[in-house]
Every structure is written in structure tokens, then in C-alpha cells.
């Protein structure tokens, strides 16, 4: 390799000899060495791991077949790429990245490689994904993002054994997403792949569900660009919406999944198609779910970040007639009180305060009963505290508008003062 100007990737060299592995074996410490080198080390009376210097409680060696397979494939690709145009910065002989990435890609694509081999390769891809900007743009250029998406959604995978693979694939995909062409996600427009997406988000592992919520968030926020049609498809699918709302309902048991569900729903509501999607979400019971969640957050005084996001989502659906009706007709007891408590919080969250004031403004304009309930529940004190705080000017402006709206009640019925 070195004779033709090809540098050997660090992953393929023995820590002892610094040469290309000929027979890689792994010790009980998890470190891999070339068999001749580590045998020589042990024969010399050393019973520690050369890299970690930990004492070896077991000197047995396990052949690393996956690494051996990668090296064989890499060497094969080296021979293939010797004849590429050296003017091409990415494919010239002096670059070992292209052949190394080709080796990794071959293992993921091949039907002959085992699940264990795929998992080990994904560990390598995950490691490489940590530093795209400096050295790993080749993963993107060689189509790893599209390849990984195809492996995730290509077929229904619900067995526990395969779910571990899907978790690793999704982890890689999310790390690559910021650097990749998001239009590749449009493969989910195919009915078969979209159905597989729904199977995974409904029956997948805890981490798979969270990762898929993150993908929905990205797709929806980018809906004006490459993934507009896909975001519409997700927002119009009642099963998908029911699943996301169910995640929020289950917040007592799975807080991280509830967080991911709220962010996904908020992104769906915040996009250019928010009205249509909002109507669909209201029909699936989102208003009741959000109010219940806000009440629980306020009661426990936790999830300081998620409370404001849930309040913002509620604000967006209350702008719809169906949303207002769902709140006023099927209101959760103490829902108005929960919003009032969100107006001024010790955390000083401007976004949460502004959204809470906007929710109350919408409801008070619509209903005399809500205005009465709000005044009795202490809205005036909360608004005055907000006006004296360091919140944004916009939040203070909305607070003054709500005070002006309520002033009419004071003049007509002084007992509310």
C-alpha cells in the first residue's frame, strides 16, 4: 500500500507493530492487535494490555472477522482505485478515505454480511460522523445518508435483534442530516417505506421512536424546501398524529419520548401548512392532551423547557375555530388556571409567558365565562408581575392588551377588581 502512495487508515493498523493487520484478534479488554505482535508481547512475560495497561484476567484471543473482512475489502478497493484520475481530489490514489469508505459501504450493502458485522461497521460510521466538517465529508459524497435511510425503511423490521441495528442506523442518519441533502428523505413518499416508518414509530424501541420524532421535526421545519410534500403527508396521516399525541399523553412514564413528541407536533404546527395540520391534530384530541400536560408541568414545576413549547403548540391550535371550540366545550378542569400560572414563571421564560398570554387573550375574547374565571384565578396579579419583570417588550405588549380587554369587566362589575 505504501509503495503506491496509499496511506493505511489508523483503524487498520496494529497498535504494537503499526503495520496493516494480517490476523486481527481482540483481547478481553476490547483492544484489537495483530496476532503475531500480541503473541510476542505475551511470550515476553507481559500480562497487561499494551494500550490500556490493564491486567489481563484472560489471555484468550478472539478473531476479529469483521475487521479482517473490512481490510480485505479495502485492499480490493485500493487496487480498483489505482486507475482513477489523479486530478480528482476525492478519488486519487493518495487518498485512503475513498477506499476505506467503500469498504464500509460494501459491508452495509452486502446481503452476505452478518448482523454483527453491520453493527460493527455502524460503530465506525458513527465515530466518523462526529467530525464531518474536517475530514469525513466523504461519507456524504459517497451516498451513505441515502444508503442508511434505505436500510432503515426498506423493510418492516420489528424483531428485537434487528431493532438494535435500526437504532444504530438512525443514530448515524441524524448525525449526517445537517450535512446531507434532505430530499433523500422523500423516499418515504413511497407507500411501502412510509408504512414501514409508521410500523417503526409505533412498534419500535424507545430510542427508535425518539429518533423518528426528531426526523419528523426536521422534515416539518424544512417543509418549504426539499421535504414539503413529505411534511404534508405526515401531517395528513391520522395514525401518525395519534401516535405523536399518545407520546405526550404518556409523559408520566416516558418523559423523553413526550419531549420528542411535543417538538415534532410543534414543528408540524409551525410550518407553512399549519392550519390544515392543526385541524387534523385538533380532531385527534391535541387540545385536551396539551392542557393536561401543561397542568402537570405546572403542578410538578419540572420540564421548564417543555412547558413553554406545549403552551406555544396550544396557542397555534387555539387560533383555529375548532381549537377554541375544543377548549371551551370540552375544557379540562383548571385549564385556565394552568395557563395563568404559565404567564409569569420564576424561570423567566419569555416564550412561555408570551404564548400563555396569547392563549388567554384568544380565550377571553371568545368567552365571558373565561374572562370571569381568569380574573377570579388571579390573572391580574400575574400580568402585573410580568410587566415588572425583565421579559421581552413583545410579551409586555401582549400583557397590556389583555389587561385592556379585561378592563371592561372591571368597570361593569367592580367586584372583580
N, C-alpha and C positions, 0 to 999 in steps of 0.2 A: 504494500500500500504506500509506504513512504517513498519507495523508489519512483512511483509515478506522481508524486506530489500530493498524495491524498492523506490528510491528517485523520488519525483514528479518534472517534468520539470517546470522551472520557469514560462513558458508560461501558465501553468495550475493552477497557484495559485493566489488567490485574494491578491492584494497589501495591503489590510487592515487586513484580518484575517491570511494571509499567508498559508491558507489551500486550498485544492483542490476545485475548483469551483463546486458548486452544481446547481446554476442557474445564469450563467454569463449574465450580462446586460451591455450595453455600454451607456455612457453619451454623451452629446453634445460636450465634449472636445475630444472625441475619446478614452478615457480611459475605460477599462472594469473592473468591480468589481462583486463580488458575491452579488446577490440581498439583502439577509438579512443584509450583512455588510454595504452596501451603504445606505439602508433604515434607519438603526440605526444611521448612520452618519448624515443624513439629518434631522431625527426626533430630534436629539440633537441640532438643530438650526444652523448647518453648511451648508452654501450655496456656498461652493467652492469645486473644485475637489481635493480630497485628495493628488493626485500625482502631478498635475501641479499647484495647489493652485489658479487656475483661477476662477473667479466668474462665477457661473452657470446662464446663461441667460435663461436656460430652464432645468427644473429638471426632464423631462421625461426620461424614460429608455427604450432602445431598446434591446430586447432579442438577444443575440449573438448565433444564432443557429449553425453557423459553428464551433465555439469553442466548443459548447456543443457536437456536433457530433464528433469532434476530441477526446474529453475527453472520450466519451463513447467507441470509437474505441480503444483508448489507454488502457482503463481498460480491455477491452476484450482481447487485445493482452497481457496484463500483465498476465492474467490467463493462456493464451496459453503458454507463455514462462516460466512459473514457472517450467515446467518439462524438460527444456533444460539442457544439460550437463553443469554444472557449471565450468568445466575446459575450456570451450570455452569462451575466454575473451570478445567476442563480444555478445554472446547470454546468458550469465549468468544472473541470477535474479538480481544481484546487479547493473546491467547497465540499466538505463532507456532509453538510446538512442535508442536501437533497437526497443523497443515497440513504442516509440514516432515516429520514422521514419516510422515504419509500419503503424501507424495511418495516417500519411501524405500521404504515398503511396496509401493507401486504398482509400482515397478521390479522388486522381488523377485518379486512375484506374476505379473506380466505375462508371457505367452508370447512377446510381441513383442520384449522387450528382449534384448540380446545378452549373451553370457557376460562380455565385458569390462565392460559396464555393471553387471552384477550384482556383479562383483568390486569395482568402484569404490564402489558403494553399501555393500558389506560393510565396506570400509575405513572409511567414515563411521560405520557402526553400531558397528564395533569401537572406534573412537575415542570415541564417545559412551558405550559400555559401561564405560569406565574410571571414571565418576563417577555411578553410579546414585543414590546417596543424596541428592545435592544437586540434580540438575537433569534426570535422564533417566529418571525413573520412567514417563514416557510410553511408552517402548519396551515396558515390561511391560504397561501398561494397554491398549495397542493390539494386544496379542497377538503380538508379534514372536517370543517364545520358541517358541510353538506353530508359527508360520509357518516358522521356521528348522528346527525338528525335522522338519516335513513335507517341506521341501525336501531334507533330508539322507537321509531314509529312504523317501521317496515312490517311488523307482525305483532299479533297480540301476545304479550309476554306477562303472564300473571303468576308463574311459578316462583317460589321463594328463591330458588337457586339463580334464576335469571334476573330477579329484581335487583340483586347486588350489582349485576352488570349495568342495568339501566341507571342505577344511582350514579355509578362512575361516569357513564356516558353523559348524563345530564350535567354533572359537575363540570366536565370538560366543555360541554356546549355553552354553558353560562359564562365560563371564563373567556371563551372565544367570541362571545356575542358582540362585545363592544368594538371588536376589530373586524367583524365579518359583514358580508352583505346579507342583510336581514331578509331579503327577498327569497333566500333559500328556505325560509320557514313556510313559504307558500306551498310547499309540498303537502302541507296539512289541508289544502283545499281539496285534495283527493279524498273522496268519501272514506275509503278504506283506512287511510292514515288518520283521518280525523276521528273515526270511530275508535281506532287504537289509542289516540290521545285521550278520549273520554274514558276508555277502559282503564288506562293508567291513572288518570286523575281521580277515578272513583275507587279503584281496587288496588292501586299501587301502595308502596310502603310510605311511611310518614315523610321521609326525605324526598321521595319521588313526587308526592303531592305538593310539597312546598316548592320544589324546583319548577314544576309545571305552572304553579301560580305566578312565579317570577317570570316565566316565559310569557304568560298572558299579559302581565303588566307591561313588559317591553313591547309586545305586539300592539297593544292598545294605545300606548303613548306615541308610537310611531305610525299610527293609523293613517296619517295624511301622506305618508310616503310609501315605502315598498309593501307594507303589510295591511293596507287599508281594507281590502276585501276580506282578508283573514280575520281582522278585528270585527268586521261586521258579521261574519259567520259565527264567531264565538258569541257575540252579543245577542244574536238571534236564536241561539240554541238554548231552549228552556232547561234541558237536562244539565248543561254546563252551568247555567246560572243557579239552579237548585243546589248543585254540588258546592259552589262557592259560598252561597248563603248558609248552607249546612255547616261549613267550616267555622263560620262566625258563631253560629248557634252553639257550637261545641267548644266555646272558648274556655270553659272551666276545666276541660280535660286536656285540650291541646292548644295552648296559648300561641305557640309559634306558628302553627297552621292557621289559626284565626287571624294572626297578624298578616300572613301572606294572603289570605282570602280577602281581607279588608283592602289591602293595597291593590289587589287585582281588580276588585269591584270599583274602587275609586278611579283607577286608570280607565276602566270601561266608561264610567260616567263623565270623566274629564275630557274625553276625546271629542272629535267633531261630530260624532253620531250620538251624542249623549242623550238626546230626547227620546229617540227610538229605543235605545238600550235601557234608559231609565224606566220607560213604560213596562218593558219586559220584566225588569227587576222588581218593580212595584207589584206586578201580578204574582210574582213568586214569593211575596211576603217580606221584601227587604226592609220596609219601614219598621215593622214590628221588631225585626231582628236587630236593627241598628239602635232603636230606642232602648231595647232590653240591654244591649251591650253597653251603651253609654251609661245607663243606670248602674250597671255592675261595676264599670270602671270607676265611677264616681263614689260608689259605696266602698270599694276596696282601696281607693286612692292609689291605684297602680296603673301600669300601661300608660304612662304620661304622654307617650308619643302617639299611641294608637287611639286614645280618646278623641283628640282633635281630628284625626283622619276619619274616624267614624262620624264625627259631627259634620265634617265637610261633605262626606258622602250623603248624609241625611239632608243637608242644605240643598244639594243638587237635585235630589228627588222631590223635595218639597216645592221646588219651582214648578213641578208638574201638577196639574189638577188632580190626577189620580193619586199622586203622592200626598197632597194636602188632605184629600178625602180619606186616604188610608189612615192618616194620623188622627184626624178629627173624629171619624166614625168608629174606628177600631183602636182608639188610643190605648196604649199601655198605661195603667195607673201610675201616676207620678212622673210621666214622661216630661211634662212641662217643668217640673221641679228639677229634674236631672239636667235639662238644658240651662236652667237658670244658674245652677251650680257651675256649669261649664263656662259661664260668662266671665267670671273672674276666678282664676286659679292661682295658687301660690307659685306654680311653675312659671307664670307669666307668658304662656304660650299665645302669641298674637293670633296665629292661625285658628286655634281652637276657640278663642274668645270671639273673634270676628264671625266665625261660622255659627257659633251659638247665638249671637245677637241676630244674625241674618235669619236663622231658623225661627226665632221668636218673633221677629218682625213680620215674616210671612204668615205665621200662625195668628198673630194678634190682628193683623189687617183682615184676616179671614173670619175671625170668630170673637164675638164679645165675651163668650164664656172663657176663652183662653186668656183674654186681657184681664178679666177678673181674677182668674186663677193665678196669673203671673204676678199681679200686684200683691195678692194675699200671700204668695210664696216668697216675697222679698226681692222681686226683680229691681226695685228702685235702689235698694242698698247696693246690689251687685253692680248696677250701671254706674253709680256714683263712685264706687271703688275703682272701677275700670277707668273712669275719666281722670282719676287722680294718679293712676299708675303710669309706668313708662311704656305702655303699649303703643302700637303704631297710630299714626294720625288717621288712617282709614278706619281702624277699629273704633276710635273715639268718635269719628263722624257718624258711623252707624249707630253707636250708643246714643248719641244726641238725637238722632232721627227717631229711635224707639222711644226715648223719653218724650219727645214732642207728640208722638202718636198717643201715648198714654195720658198726656196732659188733659185731653178732652174728658177723660173719665174723672179726673180729679175735680174739674170744675163742675161737672154734673152731679157727682156723688162724693162729697168731701170725706165720707167715712173711709174711703180707700187710701187717703193720704197717710 
